[in-house]
Amino acid sequence: MLLITAAYGLLVAFFLRPRASEKMCLEALARAIVLTHLTMGAFVAGSTELLSATDNLAFGPLLAAWSTLVLVSFALAWRQVTWRSLRVLSKRLLRSTKTPWSTTLVTIVVLILVFTLATALLYPPNTWDSMSYHMARVAHWEANRSIDFYPTSINRQNIQMPLAEFAILHLQILSDSDRYANLVQWTSFLALIALGLLVGAELGFDDRQQRLSAVIVATLPMATLQASSTQNDLVVASFVMAFAWLLLCLRRSFRPRTLLLTGCALGLALLTKGTAYLYCAAIGPTLAFPVLWQQRGDARRLLARSVALGGVVVLALAMNLGHLSRNHQLDGNLLGGESAQYRNQDSSAKALIANIVRNSAAHLATPSARVNGYSDRAVRAILGDSVSDPRTTWRGSQFGIRFTRHESRAGNLLHILLLLPAFVALPLLVRRQRRSAMACYALGTVLAGVGFCWVLKWQPWGSRLQLPLFGMLAPLLAALLASRPGRASPSELDRWRGAAWWRLATGAIVLLMIAYSTVFVFANESRSLLSRDWLSQARTERVFTLRRDLLPIYRQVIAHARQANAREVGLYFRYDDWEYPLWRLARTACDAEDGKNARSAPDHDCHIRFRHVGVRNASRRLGRNEPLPPFVLASRPLRTWRHASRYSLVFAAGGFALHHRAAADSGPPSEPDSGPVSGVVQ
């Protein structure tokens, strides 16, 4: 971790502008953070693919890769920055926040970052999706020393975009634990806050608006909840917003370096989550238009810029080539064969309006059940039968407005309430301040939201998928709340905004947003700082916060396997079962035994591996004719597996059953040999 922290710090120092003026130094720091975020993302993606190609995803090769990055970063920073320039920049940074308003906003952001960091370090990964596939795929990659696909009943472990998990994999291998896994999302939260300030600067905002934009991002309930998790919504939001920021930068500086960074941001966004394709498809053309419009009178330069922007897309797709090819070779679909289940089956205008209403209404949940009931009935009255149309609704789900402090379903109440007045006032702001870039930026954000609602079915956890949209909208909300009269002749709008009561009202709104966000910072349902579980419970127990019933069952599984000296357990699982806690418990038990046997048996190996058996999806073809495992843990009836007769029941509890193979029965391979699927996949 010291190595990774050193690489991060040296890159920030390299990207800093030591001679930045007092007015620009906060912007310079934010820019350095974002560029470091992009560089680290590109390094993780590239090094993971390269090391996996030779089955070298292990401690030694990763240590060498990160050491090389540290040395290169040190050489670059040594030439770029001196201690004197850093001291000067630090003093200017402190002086830039000398006003009470600026000091308050910066302090609030720092405190939110500190408390979310504490939560991320005190709690292990325990989100549902992390237990079933985010962290489980990391455990498989670590055991296989490769990111190649493998047989699994939880097909998301293979097909979903993997960048966030690549970063977790590096942390897990280098630290030999999952203690730092949540930091991937937290550093993305830091980058997203910095991007709120940078986008405001590119849109021509003053200091007050820029800092307010960063605060609006920092107080997003969904962002504060996700900052201590191992999901990937903050990661993709940071790269999507970085893509938008760099496109805005191209208007001012159309240089190869900026183009390279733009392609890198787009590629990293696409490699993190499939929703980035929808968002970037809307943001890209709308923000590229003013870049091309600048050269409308010069056909030669216009063509050159068009080709360069096409190169950005080519670079982004090249960065995704490895994972897309593995998906295609598995089942003939670049985004995975299960992507169809997310798409709307009704593309009519009525279905689009219904999805817009439902996705917006999901953020209106308040702590009052009565108010939520009124809102729910109002939406049902407006939409009628469309409220839970199976053609536009995730299977088995029913629409409802319910307040929660969970990172999968929490809404952004105050932010959604401000959007309507923001978009009503936006045309007046654009016309008064002549900000065409703001108009294109707002249009791209709106089209991204419309595309999301048009393509994807409504899902109960859709609010977290919309996190990139709310990050993008933060600068527009800041423009509404902190706008000032322009240089033009005073108008009715200017006088209204300049009134003292407006200043007081906007200040009260900002304070309300800050106060509301503290509920989610301190009282996260999965990782609460107020509950003091981080003091009273062992770290392993905190993994099971959402499924405490599984802890005794999984402990029995590990105990039986270790008692029989088994090195492998088969998993006959369903699509969404918790797999990672088994790896976690097995690692904990092994570490405890290693401590006892370190002197007597230095080469003692007590690790238990888990692999899926009886797989029914396309990944079953990737089996390697391995012998039947000595134990099989089943969450579905084992009789549906063709080798069930070779096993006897050990125990059953809570919907799970552990089965043991007869000692004398070595048995045939657990899966038939289907032949090689492809060299890349295997």
C-alpha positions in Angstrom: 0.0 0.0 0.0 2.9 2.3 0.6 4.1 1.6 -2.9 0.7 2.4 -4.4 0.3 5.5 -2.3 3.7 6.7 -3.4 2.8 6.2 -7.0 -0.4 8.2 -6.5 1.4 11.0 -4.7 4.2 11.3 -7.2 1.8 11.4 -10.1 -0.2 14.2 -8.4 3.0 16.1 -7.8 4.0 15.6 -11.5 0.7 16.9 -12.8 0.6 19.9 -10.5 1.2 23.3 -11.8 3.6 24.7 -9.2 3.4 28.2 -10.6 -0.4 28.3 -10.5 -1.7 31.6 -9.2 -3.5 31.9 -6.0 -6.8 32.0 -7.8 -6.1 28.9 -9.9 -4.3 26.7 -7.4 -7.4 24.8 -6.2 -8.2 24.1 -9.8 -4.6 23.0 -10.4 -4.9 20.5 -7.5 -8.2 19.1 -8.8 -6.7 18.8 -12.3 -3.7 16.9 -10.9 -6.0 14.5 -9.0 -8.1 13.7 -12.1 -5.1 13.2 -14.4 -3.5 10.9 -11.8 -6.8 9.0 -11.6 -6.8 8.5 -15.4 -3.1 7.5 -15.4 -3.6 4.9 -12.6 -6.7 3.5 -14.4 -4.8 3.1 -17.7 -1.9 1.5 -15.8 -4.1 -1.0 -14.0 -5.9 -1.9 -17.2 -2.8 -2.4 -19.3 -0.7 -4.2 -16.7 -3.5 -6.6 -15.8 -4.0 -7.6 -19.4 -0.3 -8.1 -20.0 0.4 -10.1 -16.9 -2.7 -12.2 -17.4 -1.6 -13.1 -20.9 1.3 -15.1 -19.4 -0.6 -16.3 -16.3 1.6 -14.0 -14.1 -1.0 -12.2 -12.1 0.8 -12.8 -8.8 2.6 -10.9 -6.1 6.1 -10.8 -7.6 5.2 -9.5 -11.1 2.7 -7.0 -9.7 5.3 -5.7 -7.2 7.7 -5.3 -10.1 5.1 -3.4 -12.2 4.2 -1.0 -9.4 7.8 -0.5 -8.5 8.5 0.5 -12.1 5.6 3.0 -12.0 7.0 4.5 -8.8 10.4 4.9 -10.3 9.1 6.5 -13.5 6.8 8.8 -11.5 9.6 9.8 -9.2 11.8 10.7 -12.2 9.0 12.8 -13.8 8.1 14.5 -10.6 11.8 15.2 -9.8 12.2 17.2 -13.0 8.8 18.9 -12.7 8.5 19.9 -9.0 10.8 21.3 -6.3 10.1 21.4 -2.6 10.1 25.2 -2.8 7.4 25.3 -5.5 5.3 22.9 -3.5 5.6 25.1 -0.4 4.6 28.1 -2.4 1.6 26.2 -3.9 0.5 25.1 -0.5 0.5 28.6 0.9 -1.4 29.8 -2.1 -3.9 27.0 -1.7 -4.5 28.1 1.9 -4.9 31.7 1.0 -7.4 30.8 -1.8 -9.9 29.7 0.9 -9.6 32.7 3.1 -13.2 33.8 2.8 -15.7 32.3 5.2 -17.8 30.8 2.4 -14.9 29.2 0.7 -13.4 27.9 3.9 -16.8 26.4 4.9 -17.3 24.6 1.5 -13.7 23.2 1.4 -14.0 22.0 5.0 -17.3 20.3 4.3 -15.8 18.4 1.4 -12.7 17.4 3.4 -14.8 16.1 6.3 -17.0 14.1 4.0 -13.9 12.5 2.4 -12.4 11.8 5.8 -15.5 10.1 7.2 -16.2 8.0 4.1 -12.5 7.0 4.1 -12.8 5.8 7.7 -15.9 3.8 6.7 -14.1 2.3 3.7 -11.2 1.2 5.9 -13.1 0.0 8.9 -15.6 -2.2 7.0 -14.8 -5.1 4.7 -16.7 -5.4 1.4 -20.3 -6.5 2.2 -22.5 -5.3 -0.6 -24.8 -8.0 -2.2 -23.4 -7.7 -5.7 -19.8 -7.7 -4.3 -20.5 -10.9 -2.5 -22.0 -12.6 -5.6 -19.7 -11.3 -8.4 -17.6 -8.2 -7.8 -15.3 -9.7 -5.2 -15.9 -13.3 -6.2 -14.4 -12.8 -9.6 -11.4 -11.2 -8.0 -10.9 -14.3 -5.9 -11.1 -16.5 -8.9 -8.6 -14.4 -10.9 -6.2 -14.4 -8.0 -6.4 -18.2 -7.7 -6.1 -18.7 -11.5 -3.3 -16.0 -11.8 -5.3 -14.9 -14.9 -8.4 -12.9 -15.9 -9.4 -15.6 -18.5 -13.0 -16.7 -18.3 -13.9 -19.8 -16.3 -17.0 -22.0 -15.7 -19.4 -20.2 -13.3 -23.1 -20.3 -12.6 -22.9 -16.6 -11.8 -22.2 -15.5 -15.3 -21.8 -11.8 -14.4 -18.4 -12.8 -13.0 -17.2 -13.3 -16.6 -19.2 -10.9 -18.8 -19.5 -7.7 -16.8 -16.9 -4.9 -17.5 -13.9 -5.6 -15.2 -11.8 -2.4 -14.7 -12.9 -1.7 -11.1 -12.3 -5.3 -10.1 -8.9 -5.2 -11.9 -7.9 -2.4 -9.4 -9.2 -4.4 -6.5 -7.3 -7.4 -7.7 -4.0 -5.4 -7.5 -4.8 -4.3 -4.0 -5.8 -7.7 -2.9 -2.7 -9.5 -4.2 -0.2 -6.9 -3.0 -1.8 -6.6 0.5 -2.9 -10.3 0.8 -6.2 -9.1 2.1 -9.4 -7.2 1.1 -8.7 -4.4 3.7 -8.2 -1.8 1.0 -10.7 -3.0 -1.6 -13.1 -0.2 -0.9 -10.5 2.4 -1.7 -11.1 2.0 -5.4 -14.5 3.6 -5.1 -13.3 6.1 -2.6 -10.5 7.5 -4.8 -13.1 7.7 -7.6 -15.3 9.7 -5.3 -12.3 12.1 -4.8 -11.8 12.4 -8.5 -15.5 13.0 -9.1 -15.5 15.9 -6.6 -12.5 17.3 -8.4 -14.3 17.0 -11.7 -17.2 18.9 -10.4 -14.9 21.9 -9.9 -13.0 21.4 -13.2 -16.2 21.2 -15.3 -17.4 24.4 -13.7 -14.1 26.1 -14.6 -14.4 25.0 -18.2 -18.0 26.3 -18.3 -16.7 29.7 -17.2 -18.0 29.6 -13.7 -16.5 31.9 -11.0 -14.8 30.5 -7.9 -18.0 30.4 -5.9 -19.8 28.3 -8.5 -16.9 26.0 -9.0 -16.6 25.2 -5.3 -20.3 24.8 -4.9 -20.3 22.4 -7.8 -17.8 20.2 -6.0 -19.9 20.4 -2.8 -23.0 19.3 -4.7 -21.1 16.2 -5.9 -19.8 15.5 -2.4 -23.3 15.6 -0.9 -24.9 13.2 -3.3 -26.4 10.5 -1.0 -25.7 7.8 -3.5 -22.1 8.9 -3.9 -21.4 9.1 -0.2 -22.8 5.6 0.3 -20.9 4.1 -2.6 -17.6 5.7 -1.6 -17.0 2.9 0.9 -18.2 0.0 -1.2 -16.7 -2.3 -3.9 -19.4 -1.7 -6.5 -18.3 0.3 -9.6 -20.9 3.1 -10.1 -18.5 5.8 -8.7 -15.7 4.5 -10.8 -17.7 4.7 -14.0 -19.1 8.1 -13.0 -15.6 9.5 -12.6 -14.5 8.4 -16.0 -17.7 9.5 -17.8 -17.4 12.9 -16.2 -13.7 13.0 -17.1 -14.6 12.3 -20.7 -17.0 15.2 -20.7 -14.5 17.6 -19.0 -11.8 16.7 -21.6 -14.2 17.3 -24.5 -14.8 20.7 -23.0 -11.0 21.2 -22.8 -10.7 20.5 -26.5 -12.5 23.7 -27.3 -9.7 25.6 -25.7 -6.7 23.3 -26.4 -7.0 20.9 -29.3 -3.7 19.2 -28.8 -2.5 15.5 -29.1 -2.1 15.2 -25.4 -5.7 16.3 -24.7 -6.9 14.0 -27.4 -5.0 11.1 -25.9 -6.4 11.8 -22.4 -9.9 12.0 -23.9 -9.6 8.6 -25.6 -8.2 7.2 -22.3 -11.1 8.5 -20.3 -13.6 7.1 -22.8 -11.9 3.7 -22.9 -11.7 3.5 -19.1 -15.4 4.4 -18.8 -16.4 1.7 -21.3 -14.2 -0.8 -19.5 -15.8 -0.2 -16.2 -19.6 -0.5 -16.8 -21.9 -1.1 -19.7 -24.0 2.0 -18.9 -21.0 4.1 -20.0 -21.9 3.2 -23.6 -25.3 4.9 -23.3 -24.0 8.0 -21.5 -20.9 8.6 -23.7 -22.9 8.0 -26.9 -25.0 11.1 -25.9 -22.3 13.2 -24.3 -19.6 12.6 -27.0 -21.4 14.1 -30.0 -23.0 17.0 -28.2 -19.7 18.2 -26.7 -17.7 17.4 -29.8 -20.0 19.6 -31.9 -18.7 22.9 -30.6 -15.1 21.6 -31.1 -15.9 21.0 -34.8 -18.0 24.2 -35.1 -15.0 26.3 -34.3 -13.5 25.3 -37.7 -16.7 25.5 -39.8 -15.0 28.0 -42.2 -12.0 25.8 -42.8 -12.8 22.5 -44.5 -9.3 21.2 -44.1 -9.1 21.8 -40.4 -12.6 20.6 -39.9 -11.7 17.3 -41.6 -8.5 17.0 -39.5 -10.4 17.5 -36.3 -13.1 15.0 -37.3 -10.4 12.4 -38.0 -8.7 13.1 -34.7 -12.0 12.7 -32.8 -12.5 9.5 -34.6 -9.1 8.4 -33.3 -10.4 9.0 -29.8 -13.1 6.4 -30.3 -10.7 4.0 -31.9 -8.3 4.3 -28.9 -11.2 3.7 -26.5 -12.3 0.6 -28.2 -8.7 -0.7 -28.5 -8.5 -0.4 -24.7 -11.6 -2.7 -24.4 -10.5 -5.2 -27.0 -9.3 -7.8 -24.6 -12.6 -8.1 -22.6 -14.9 -7.6 -25.6 -13.1 -10.4 -27.5 -13.4 -12.7 -24.5 -17.2 -12.0 -24.3 -17.6 -12.5 -28.1 -15.7 -15.8 -28.0 -17.8 -17.0 -25.1 -21.3 -16.6 -26.6 -21.0 -14.4 -29.7 -21.9 -11.1 -28.0 -19.5 -8.3 -27.3 -21.3 -7.2 -24.2 -22.2 -10.6 -23.0 -25.2 -12.8 -23.9 -27.2 -11.7 -20.9 -27.3 -8.0 -21.9 -30.6 -8.5 -23.7 -32.4 -9.0 -20.4 -31.6 -5.4 -19.4 -33.1 -3.8 -22.6 -36.6 -2.5 -23.0 -39.0 -4.6 -25.1 -41.2 -1.6 -25.8 -39.6 1.4 -27.4 -42.7 3.6 -27.8 -43.0 7.1 -26.6 -45.4 6.0 -23.9 -42.8 3.5 -22.5 -40.1 6.2 -22.6 -42.2 8.7 -20.6 -43.1 6.0 -18.1 -39.5 5.1 -17.5 -38.5 8.8 -17.2 -41.3 9.3 -14.6 -40.4 6.1 -12.6 -36.6 6.7 -12.7 -37.1 10.3 -11.5 -39.7 9.3 -8.9 -37.4 6.8 -7.3 -35.3 9.7 -6.0 -38.3 11.3 -4.3 -38.3 8.9 -1.3 -38.3 10.8 2.0 -37.9 9.5 5.6 -41.7 9.9 5.9 -43.7 6.8 4.9 -46.8 8.9 4.5 -45.2 11.3 2.0 -43.8 8.4 0.1 -47.3 6.8 -0.1 -48.7 10.0 -1.6 -45.9 10.1 -4.2 -46.3 6.5 -5.0 -50.1 6.8 -5.6 -49.5 9.9 -7.7 -47.1 8.1 -10.0 -49.5 5.1 -10.3 -52.3 7.5 -11.1 -50.2 9.1 -13.9 -48.9 6.0 -15.4 -51.7 3.5 -14.9 -50.9 0.1 -16.2 -47.4 1.2 -17.3 -46.2 1.5 -13.8 -45.1 -2.1 -13.7 -45.3 -3.2 -17.4 -43.1 -6.3 -17.6 -41.8 -5.2 -21.0 -40.1 -2.2 -19.4 -39.6 -3.5 -15.8 -36.9 -5.8 -14.5 -38.3 -9.3 -14.1 -40.1 -9.9 -10.8 -39.9 -6.2 -9.7 -42.7 -3.9 -8.8 -42.5 -0.1 -8.7 -42.5 1.5 -5.3 -41.1 4.6 -3.6 -39.3 3.7 -0.3 -36.7 5.5 1.7 -33.5 3.6 2.3 -29.9 4.3 3.2 -28.5 1.4 1.2 -26.0 2.0 -1.6 -28.0 0.0 -4.1 -31.3 1.9 -3.9 -30.9 5.2 -2.1 -32.2 8.3 -3.9 -30.9 11.8 -4.3 -33.9 13.7 -3.0 -32.7 17.3 -2.7 -30.7 17.1 -6.0 -33.7 15.9 -8.0 -36.0 18.6 -6.5 -33.5 21.3 -7.7 -33.3 19.9 -11.3 -36.7 21.4 -12.4 -35.9 25.0 -11.5 -32.4 24.5 -12.8 -33.6 23.6 -16.3 -36.2 26.3 -16.2 -33.6 28.9 -15.4 -30.9 27.4 -17.7 -32.0 29.0 -20.9 -32.0 32.4 -19.2 -28.5 31.8 -17.9 -27.2 30.6 -21.3 -28.7 33.6 -23.1 -27.6 36.2 -20.5 -24.0 34.9 -20.2 -23.7 33.7 -23.8 -22.4 30.3 -22.7 -22.9 28.0 -25.7 -20.7 25.3 -24.0 -23.2 25.2 -21.1 -26.1 24.6 -23.5 -24.2 21.7 -25.2 -23.2 20.3 -21.8 -26.8 20.4 -20.6 -28.1 18.9 -23.8 -25.7 16.1 -23.6 -26.6 15.3 -20.0 -30.3 15.4 -20.8 -29.9 13.1 -23.9 -27.8 10.7 -21.7 -30.7 10.5 -19.3 -33.2 10.0 -22.0 -31.1 7.3 -23.6 -30.8 5.5 -20.3 -34.6 5.5 -19.9 -35.2 4.5 -23.5 -32.8 1.5 -23.7 -32.8 0.0 -20.2 -35.7 -1.4 -18.2 -36.7 0.2 -15.0 -34.9 -1.5 -12.1 -35.4 -1.1 -8.3 -31.6 -0.3 -8.0 -31.6 2.1 -11.0 -30.8 5.1 -8.9 -27.2 3.9 -8.5 -26.9 3.4 -12.3 -27.8 7.0 -12.7 -24.9 8.3 -10.5 -22.9 9.5 -13.6 -25.9 11.7 -14.5 -26.1 13.3 -11.1 -22.4 14.0 -11.2 -22.8 15.6 -14.6 -25.8 17.7 -13.4 -23.9 19.1 -10.3 -22.3 22.1 -12.3 -25.7 23.0 -13.7 -27.2 23.1 -10.2 -24.3 25.2 -9.0 -24.9 27.6 -11.9 -28.4 28.1 -10.6 -27.6 28.5 -6.9 -24.5 30.7 -7.1 -25.0 32.7 -10.3 -24.3 36.4 -10.2 -25.4 39.3 -12.4 -23.4 39.6 -15.7 -22.0 42.6 -17.4 -25.1 43.2 -19.5 -27.6 45.9 -18.6 -29.6 44.9 -15.5 -32.6 42.8 -16.2 -35.4 41.6 -14.0 -33.7 38.3 -13.6 -30.4 40.0 -12.6 -32.2 42.1 -9.9 -34.0 39.0 -8.7 -30.8 37.0 -8.4 -28.9 39.9 -6.8 -31.4 40.3 -4.0 -30.1 39.6 -0.5 -32.9 37.1 0.1 -31.7 35.0 -2.8 -28.3 34.8 -1.3 -29.8 33.7 2.0 -32.1 31.1 0.3 -29.3 29.5 -1.7 -27.1 29.4 1.4 -29.9 27.7 3.3 -30.3 25.2 0.4 -26.6 24.3 0.4 -26.6 23.9 4.2 -29.7 21.6 3.9 -27.9 19.5 1.3 -24.9 19.2 3.6 -27.0 18.3 6.6 -29.1 15.7 4.6 -25.9 14.1 3.3 -24.6 13.4 6.9 -27.4 10.9 7.3 -25.9 8.8 4.6 -22.3 9.5 5.6 -22.7 8.2 9.2 -25.7 5.9 9.0 -25.0 3.7 5.9 -27.3 0.6 6.3 -24.4 -1.7 5.4 -21.5 0.1 7.0 -22.7 2.4 9.7 -20.2 4.5 11.7 -22.9 5.2 14.3 -23.7 1.5 15.0 -20.2 0.9 16.3 -20.3 -2.6 14.6 -16.7 -1.8 13.6 -15.8 -2.0 17.3 -17.9 -4.8 18.6 -17.8 -7.3 15.7 -14.9 -9.1 14.1 -14.0 -8.0 10.6 -15.1 -11.3 9.1 -18.5 -11.0 10.8 -19.0 -7.6 9.2 -18.8 -9.2 5.8 -22.2 -10.8 6.6 -24.0 -7.6 7.6 -26.8 -8.1 5.0 -27.0 -11.9 5.4 -26.1 -12.8 9.0 -27.9 -16.2 8.5 -25.1 -17.3 6.2 -22.2 -17.0 8.6 -22.8 -20.2 10.7 -23.6 -22.2 7.5 -20.5 -21.1 5.7 -18.4 -21.7 8.8 -19.6 -25.2 8.9 -18.6 -25.7 5.2 -15.1 -24.5 5.8 -14.8 -26.6 9.0 -15.8 -29.8 7.3 -13.5 -29.1 4.3 -10.5 -28.4 6.6 -11.3 -31.4 8.8 -11.2 -33.6 5.7 -8.0 -31.8 4.5 -9.9 -31.0 1.3 -8.3 -28.4 -1.0 -11.3 -27.9 -3.2 -15.1 -27.4 -2.7 -17.5 -27.4 -5.6 -20.3 -24.8 -5.8 -23.7 -25.9 -7.2 -25.0 -22.3 -7.1 -27.8 -20.2 -8.5 -27.3 -16.9 -10.4 -27.1 -14.6 -7.4 -25.7 -16.6 -4.5 -23.1 -15.2 -2.2 -19.7 -16.8 -3.1 -17.0 -14.4 -1.9 -17.6 -15.0 1.8 -16.5 -18.6 1.4 -13.2 -17.4 0.0 -12.9 -14.9 2.8 -13.6 -17.4 5.6 -11.2 -20.0 4.0 -8.5 -17.3 3.8 -9.0 -16.3 7.4 -8.9 -19.9 8.6 -5.8 -20.6 6.5 -4.0 -17.5 7.9 -4.7 -18.6 11.4 -3.4 -22.1 10.7 -0.3 -20.7 8.9 0.5 -18.8 12.0 0.5 -21.9 14.1 2.5 -24.0 11.6 4.9 -21.4 10.4 7.9 -22.9 12.3 7.1 -26.5 12.0 6.0 -26.5 8.4 7.1 -23.5 6.4 5.8 -24.9 3.1 2.4 -25.7 4.6 -0.5 -25.1 2.2 -4.0 -24.9 3.6 -5.8 -22.8 1.0 -9.2 -24.0 -0.2 -10.3 -23.3 -3.7 -13.8 -23.1 -4.9 -15.1 -23.8 -8.4 -18.5 -24.1 -9.9 -19.9 -27.4 -11.0 -23.1 -28.3 -13.0 -22.8 -24.9 -14.9 -25.7 -24.4 -17.3 -24.7 -21.3 -19.2 -22.2 -20.8 -22.0 -19.2 -20.9 -19.7 -19.6 -24.6 -19.0 -17.6 -25.2 -22.2 -14.5 -23.8 -20.4 -14.3 -26.7 -18.0 -10.9 -28.6 -18.0 -12.1 -32.1 -17.1 -11.0 -31.8 -13.5 -11.9 -34.6 -11.1 -15.0 -34.3 -9.0 -14.4 -32.1 -5.9 -14.5 -33.9 -2.5 -17.3 -31.6 -1.3 -20.1 -29.8 -3.1 -22.1 -26.9 -1.5 -25.5 -26.6 -3.2 -28.1 -23.9 -3.0 -30.3 -25.7 -5.5 -31.4 -29.4 -5.4 -28.3 -31.5 -6.1 -30.5 -34.2 -7.7 -30.6 -32.0 -10.9 -26.8 -32.6 -11.3 -25.8 -35.7 -13.2 -23.2 -36.6 -10.6 -25.5 -36.3 -7.6 -25.6 -40.0 -6.9 -21.9 -40.0 -6.1 -22.4 -37.7 -3.1 -24.0 -38.1 0.3 -25.5 -35.3 2.4 -23.4 -33.9 5.3 -25.7 -31.2 6.5 -28.5 -28.9 5.3 -29.4 -25.5 6.6 -30.9 -22.2 5.4 -31.5 -23.4 1.8 -27.9 -24.7 1.5 -26.7 -28.3 1.6 -23.2 -29.7 1.9 -22.5 -33.0 0.2 -19.5 -35.3 0.5 -18.1 -37.6 -2.2 -17.4 -41.2 -1.2 -13.7 -41.6 -0.4 -13.3 -44.6 -2.7 -15.0 -42.9 -5.6 -12.5 -40.7 -7.6 -15.1 -40.5 -10.3 -14.8 -39.2 -13.9 -14.2 -35.5 -14.6 -16.9 -33.3 -13.3 -17.7 -31.8 -16.8 -17.5 -33.3 -20.3 -14.6 -32.3 -22.5 -16.1 -29.8 -25.0 -12.8 -29.1 -26.6 -11.0 -25.7 -26.6 -13.3 -22.7 -27.1 -10.5 -20.4 -28.0 -7.0 -19.6 -27.0 -7.9 -16.2 -25.5 -10.8 -17.5 -23.4 -8.8 -20.5 -22.1 
